[in-house]
Structures are given as structure tokens and as C-alpha cells.
């Protein structure tokens, strides 16, 4: 299932600094989906963007404003922003 694959990838992002940096540098959602697929986690851009939208609503504006890139904003949603 796409949502469980996204959750597994989010856990990988939190635990693996190399993957986290690759997400941070991602220019588009497709880059992250492709990276996840390379790591064995398949989900759609729509699933990831829906999760991001839901989680961004829960974050304070100051946290979102500090994100310097789309990838950093996604990391906030994955729960890792350092």
C-alpha cells in the first residue's frame, strides 16, 4: 500500500542522514518518489503531497518559513528538520 510505503520511507529518512540529505536537495516531488523507489518504497506523488499538505497544516508558520527549499519543507513533514 502506498501509505505504508510512505511511512516506511519517512522512517528511513529520519534514521539515514544520506537519504535525508538527498530529500533536502530534492527539487520536485518526483525526485523524492524516485529516490524512495530506489530504496524499495513505492508510493505516488499524490500520496506524498497529500501527507505533506495534512502535516503542514499542523505546523507553526515559523517552522515552515524557516524551510529554505521544498525538500526541507518535506523533511518537516517527515518529522526531521535538522
N, C-alpha and C positions, 0 to 999 in steps of 0.2 A: 504494500500500500504506500502511496506517495507520502502521506503524512508521517507514517512511521519511519520511512527512509529519511525524511527531512529532520525528524527528531534525532535519528542516529547520526546524521551528518552534523547537526548542531552540537551534539556531544563531542564528536571528533574535533570540531573547530575549537571547542573550549579546552580540549586536552592537548592539542598538537599545534605548537607555535608556528610551524612551517605552513600548515594548512590555513591557520588563522591569518598569517601574513598574505597568503595568496587571495583569501577572501577580501582582506583590506584593500588590496590592489585591483580587485575586480572592477571593471568599467561598466559592466552591464549584468543584469540577472542571468543572461545566457552563459556568461563566463562562470558564474557560480554553479549553475546547473551542470555544465560540462566538467568542472572540477570535481563536483560531488560524484558524478558518474564514473570518473576515473578512479575514485576511491571506493566504488562499489555501492553507491547510494543513489538510486534513481528516483527523481521527483520532477514535477513540472515547474516551469517558471510561474505559472498561475498559483500553484500551491504555495510556493515560497513567497511570492508577493502578497498573497492573502495573509499569510502568517505575519509578514513584516508589517502590513497595514494594521492588523489587530494589535500587535505588540507596540507599535509606535504610539498608538492612542493612549497607552498606559504610561508612557514615559513623560517626564517633565520636559518642557521646551528647552531648558538649559542643556540637558543631555543631548538632545537632538541637534541643537545649534552648534555644539562642540564637534560634531562629526564633520570631518574635512572631505569626505568622499561618500559615494553611495555605498561602497564596501564597508566603511566604518559605521554607517547607519545600520547596515545589516548586522554587523557584529553586536551592536547594542541590542538588537532583537534576539540574537543567539545568546545573549547574556554575558558576552565577553567584550569589553571595550578598553582593554589595556594592552 
